[in-house]
Amino acid sequence: MKGHIRQRGRNSFELKFDAGRDPATGKRRIQYASFKGTKREAQIKLAALITSVGAGSYVEPSKSTVAEFAGGLPLVYAPPDEFGHGGLRRLDVGAGAD
């Protein structure tokens, strides 16, 4: 994996790193991240990003909104009197609850 640091301001850096290859096209995926702090801290952050890509734990940022994300979640509410607080509460819907 490769990476590069570019200074943008006094304590602002652009971190550029390789995020692997696109499985469909085989092209390199380049990711950018902004960082505020010292150059040494930016180097540590870049190393952590490159390590997370190598380990497979890096999650690319997405442009989805909160409404789009929440649209796929199940919403189950309890009646107000069940908890005695006068308002609706969301119930925990686990994997085993049917």
C-alpha positions in Angstrom: 0.0 0.0 0.0 1.1 3.5 -0.7 0.4 6.9 0.8 1.4 10.5 0.6 1.1 13.6 2.8 0.6 17.1 1.4 0.6 20.2 3.6 -2.3 22.4 2.9 -2.0 25.0 5.7 -0.1 25.7 8.9 -1.4 22.6 10.7 -3.6 21.1 7.9 -2.6 18.1 5.8 -4.1 16.1 2.9 -3.6 12.4 3.3 -3.6 10.4 0.0 -3.6 6.7 0.1 -4.2 3.6 -2.0 -7.4 1.8 -1.0 -6.8 -1.3 -3.0 -8.2 -2.2 -6.4 -11.7 -2.0 -7.8 -12.8 -5.6 -8.2 -14.9 -4.7 -11.3 -12.4 -2.7 -13.3 -9.1 -3.6 -11.7 -8.1 0.0 -11.4 -6.5 1.5 -8.3 -8.8 3.3 -5.8 -7.3 6.4 -4.4 -8.8 7.9 -1.2 -8.1 11.3 0.3 -8.5 12.4 4.0 -8.1 15.8 5.6 -6.2 16.0 8.9 -5.5 18.8 11.3 -2.5 18.5 13.6 1.2 18.2 13.4 3.1 16.5 10.6 4.1 13.7 12.9 0.4 13.1 13.9 -0.5 13.2 10.2 2.1 10.5 9.5 0.7 8.3 12.3 -2.9 8.8 10.9 -1.8 7.9 7.4 0.0 4.8 8.7 -3.2 3.8 10.5 -5.3 4.3 7.4 -3.0 2.2 5.3 -2.9 -0.5 7.9 -6.7 -0.6 8.1 -6.9 -1.0 4.3 -4.4 -3.8 4.4 -6.3 -5.5 7.3 -9.7 -5.1 5.4 -11.3 -3.0 8.2 -11.3 0.3 6.3 -14.8 1.5 5.4 -15.0 4.0 2.6 -17.0 7.1 3.2 -20.4 7.2 1.5 -22.7 10.0 0.4 -25.8 8.4 1.8 -28.0 10.6 4.1 -29.2 9.6 7.5 -32.8 9.3 6.1 -31.5 6.8 3.5 -29.7 4.8 6.1 -32.6 4.8 8.6 -35.0 3.9 5.8 -33.8 0.3 5.9 -34.0 -0.1 9.6 -37.1 -1.9 11.2 -39.1 0.5 13.4 -41.1 -1.1 16.2 -42.6 0.9 18.9 -44.2 0.0 22.2 -47.5 1.4 23.4 -47.0 4.5 25.6 -48.5 2.8 28.7 -46.1 -0.2 28.6 -43.3 1.9 29.9 -45.3 4.4 31.9 -43.4 7.5 30.6 -46.3 8.8 28.4 -44.3 8.6 25.2 -43.4 6.1 22.6 -40.2 4.1 22.9 -38.4 2.1 20.3 -38.2 -1.6 21.2 -35.0 -3.5 20.7 -35.5 -5.9 17.8 -32.9 -8.5 18.0 -32.0 -11.4 15.7 -33.9 -13.9 17.8 -37.0 -11.8 18.4 -39.9 -12.9 16.1 
